Amino acid sequence: MQAPGFLQNIRGVYQYMFFKKKKIIKDKVELSVIPTHIAIIPDGNRRWAKAKGLPASAGHKEGSDTFKKILKHAGDLGVKYISFYAFSSENWKRTESEVNTLMDLFMYFMVNLDSVLGSDKTKLKINVVGRRDNLQQKLLKEIERVEKETAQNTEIVLNIMINYGGRDEILDGIKKIARDVRDGILKPEDIDEQCFSDSLYSKGIPDPDLLIRTSGEKRISNFLLWQNAYTEFYFTDKLWPDFSKKDLEEAIEEYRRRQRRFGGS
């Protein structure tokens, strides 16, 4: 008569240990429906700083800390690709001081990758995506070094979009296809969606499943225009420096509740 109760207790212990371990990783997020690729527009650094009477540079510094925190948590949850809109091709219009602050932050991240990411560095394959003609030579050298050092990592792919614009990407893709046709590498009749996708900066990377934009703005601002055709959008009023791990989980939970039909029934 004692065996069933004993077995029930053992089963209860194992269930408790199993679910506790999963809860540490996922909290309230369903692992089975974690988006493979999350794109992020981290808006609101300047407004966060202004509200606190601080310079814009303070907001960008706080935003970079949020980036590291969210990157790690997304990886822990099982996200495989993260595309981060760090600096758009239109951001050059900002003040020289603010642009220099952002470039200094990018440089610091690249130079100090070991201390910034710690053991997580070995998980990340880092791609810097965008036109490189306006970037300083010393930053370009660090970008190339980091991309080479992390090229064999496969656990998480981080795309840092610097001097990136969706229209620029499409135009560059069209020019590449035109050159291939001119050189006899490609026939016009062979141009299809896959061919065009392969001409973009994001070749080999799946389209985003979920796009998160902070700060209350509800637009995509020239970000991944081709790739976002069937992406689920999530907008939050939170300013990027205030965006937390819980906010990320809530965005994924909202994504989980949606039905993705990709134009079908």
N, C-alpha and C positions, 0 to 999 in steps of 0.2 A: 504493500500500500504506500510505502514511502518513495518508491522509484518514480512514479509520475510527478510528484511534487519536486523531487530532486532534479529531475530532468527539466522541469519547467523553470526552476531557479537558474540552472545552468544556461538554458536558452535565454532567459531574461538578462543574465550577465553579459552574454555575447551580444545580444541586441543593443544593450546599453553602451557597450564599448564601441560597437560598430557605428551607431548613430552619433555618439559623442565625437568620434574621430571625424566623421563627415561634417558635423556641425562646425567644428573648428575651421574647416576649410571653406564651407559654403554658406554658413549661417542659414538664411531663409531662401537661398537661391537654388533652383532645381538644376543639378549638374547635367541632366540629360538634355537640357535645352540651352546650355550656355552658347552664346553666339561665337562662331569661329573667329570672326573678324569684327572688331569694334573700331570705328573712326571717331575721333574726338575733336571738336572745335572748342578750345579752352578760353572762352570769352569772359571778360570782366576784371582782368588784373588792374587796369587803370582806375576803374570805378571803385574797386575795393580799396585801393590806395587813397583815392580822393576822399572817400567817406571817412577815412581815418586821419585825414590831414597829412598824408605822407606823399612823397614823390612817386611818380609812376614806376621808377626803378624798384621801389620797395614792393610794389604789387607784382612785378615780374619775378622778383626773387621768391616771394611767397608762392607764386604760381608754379615755379620750377620745383619747389618742395612738394607741392600737391601732385605734380606730374610723377615724381619718383614714387610717391605713396600709392597712387592709383595704378601705375604700371605694375608694381609688385603685387597688388591685390588682384588685379585682373589676371595676372599669370597664375596666382594661387587658385583662382576660381576655374581655370582651365581655358582661358582665352588664348588662342594661338597666334593671332595677328592683331596688332594695334597700330593704327595710323593716326599720328598726332600732328595737328595743323599748327606748327610752331611759329612760322613766319611766312606770310603770303607775299606774292609778288607786288601787291598793293601797299604793303607795310613800309616800303621805302619812302612813302610820302610822309611818314611821321617825323618828328624832330630828330635832328642828328644825335642828340643826347640819348633819346630813347632807343634809337636803332643801335647805337654803340653798346648800350646796356644789354640788349638782347643778344647781340653778337658775342659779347663777353661771356654771357651765360652759356651760349652754345659752345664756346671755346673751353670754358671751364668743364663742362660736361664731358667733352671729348678727351681733354687732357687728363682729367681725374676720374676716368671711368671706373677704375678699380676701387677707389675709395667711395665713389658715389653709389655704385651698385653692389659692391662687395661680392659675395659668392653668386649673386644673381647674374653677374656678367657672363658666366659660363653658360647660362640658359638663353641668352639673347643673341639673335642675329640682327644687326643694326644696319638699316639702309637709310641714307639721307637722300630724300627725293625732292627734285626741283631743279631749276636751272642753276648752274654753278658759276656763270660768267661774272656775276656781281660780287661774289664772295672773295674775301681776302685770301691771299695765297697761303698764309700760315694756317688759316682755318681749313682750307681745302686739303692741306697735307695731313692734318689731324683726322679729318673725315675719311680720307683714303686709308689711313692707318687703321682706324677703328673698324671700318668695313672689312678690311682684309683680315684683321685679327678675329673677328666674330663670324666670318663667312661660313664656318663649318658648324656653328651652333644651330640647333633645330627646334628647341623647345618652344621658343617664342620669337616671332619676327616683329621687330619694332621699326616702323617707317616714320622717320622724323621729317616732316615736310618743311623745308627751308627754301625761301625764294620760290615757292610753289604757287601755281595758278592753274585751275582746271582748263581754262581756255588755252593757255600756253601749252599744256600737255597735249591737248587735242591737236593744236596746230603743229606741234613738233611731230606728233604721230602721223599726221597727213603728209608732212614733208618727207618723213622716212619712207612711207609707202610710195610716194611719188618718185623718190630716188630709186627705189627698188624696181619700179616699173620701167623707169628710164634706162636702168642698167640691165634689164632683161632678167632680173632675179624673180620678178613677180608678174603674173598676167592680171590685167584688170578684172577679168571674170572670176579670178580666184579670191578677190577681196570680199571677205564676209566679216561677221561680227568677231569671230575668233582672231582673224588676221588683224583687224583693227585693234582689238584688245592687246594683242602681242606687240603692237607698235608703241604702246603707252609706257610711261615710267613704271607702271605697276605690273608689268608682264610677270606672269607666274604666281601672282597673288590673288586669291579669291576676292570677289567684290565684298564690300562691307555688309554684314548682316544688320548692324545697328550703328546709327550715328547719334552721338550725344553732343548737344550744344548747350553750354551754360549761359547764364546772365539774362535769360528771358528773350533774347533775340530769336526770331523764327525764320531763319533763312540759312542757306548753305554757303553763301559768300565765296563762290568760285572754287569750291572744294570738291574734288572727285566727281566732276559733273557726269562723266560717262559711267563711272562705277556705281553711282548711287541710284541707278534706275529703279531697283526694287529693294532698296535699303529701308529699314524701319527707322523713323526719326523719333528722337526723344529730346524734348526741350524742357529745361528747368530754369527757374528764376535764380537759382543759386549762382553766385559769382564763383569763378573758377577757384580762387584761393580757398573758398569755403566748401568746395566740393569734397565730400568725404567717402570713405569706403562704403558706408551705409547708402549714400546717394547712388554709388555705382551699382550696388545690389538692387536698389529700387528700380533703376533703369533697366537692368536685366530682367527683373521680375515683370515689369511692364512689357518688355519684349516677349517674355514667355507666354503672356496672355493673348498675344496677337496671333491671328491666323494668316500665314503667308501663302498666297495663292499664285503669285508670279503671273498674274493675268488670267489664270485658269478659273475653273468653277469652284 
